[in-house]
């Protein structure tokens, strides 16, 4: 894969941050946001194209994982709410 431009990296960072903010659990949400920020800060000085491509691919994979976890988290929250309402009736 060709090296990513700065705008592509920033776009990926924003997508990760946006998706992390969707976690229903405060603890998961703050942990995920912190990990994204720390990961990007840690690698800000990387200028090797192969290393940069590897890091970008990892970030894209992590974005896919976060999207799956967020959707599962919302499903679980919705199920829990329905069950809680049924028990209060």
N, C-alpha and C positions, 0 to 999 in steps of 0.2 A: 504494500500500500504506500502511496506517495505521502510525503510529510504533510501534516496538517498545518493549515495557516493559523495565525493567531485568532482570527475571527471564528474559526471552527472550534478551537479550544475553548474560547469564551462561551460560545453557543452551547457546547457540551456541558460546561460548568453550570451555566444557567439552567439547563434542562435537569441536571442532577439536583440542583438546589430546589427547583420548583417541585420536582417529584418527591423529594425528601419531606417537603412541607406538607405533603398529603397524608403522612402517617397519622393514623388516629391516636396513637399512643404518644404522649408527651416524651416519655423516655426514649422510645425508638426514634422519634422525630429529631430530638436534640442530639442524640448520638450520631445519627446519619448525617445531619448537617455539619457537625463538628468533624467527622471523618472526611467528608468531601472537602471542606475548607483546608484541613491539615494536609490532605493528599496533594492538593493542587499547590499549596504553599511549599511543601517539601520538594516538589519537582519543578519549581519555577525556573531554575537555572539550567535545566536539561537542554542541551543543544545538539546532542547526537540524534540524527534522524531515525535510526533504528530503535533507539531507546524511546524516543518520543512516540513513534508509531506503536510500540509495545504498550506504553502507558495509555495512549488514547484508546487502543483496543480493550484494555482492561477496564477503562472508565465506561466504555460503551457496554461491555458485558455487565458491569455493576449497575448501570442504568436499567438494563433489562431485568436484572434481579430485583431492583428496588420497585420497578413497576409491578412485577408479579406480587411482591410482598405487600405493597400498598393495596392492591386489589383484593388480595386474600384477607388482609386486615380489615378492610371495609366490609367484606362479606361476613367475617366473623363477628364484627361489631353489630351488624344488622341482625344476625341470627340471635345474638345474645340479648339484644333489645326486645325482640319478639318473644323469646322465652321468658324474660323478666316480666313482660306485660302479662303473659299468660298465667304466671304464678301469682300475680297480684290480683287477679280476677276472682 
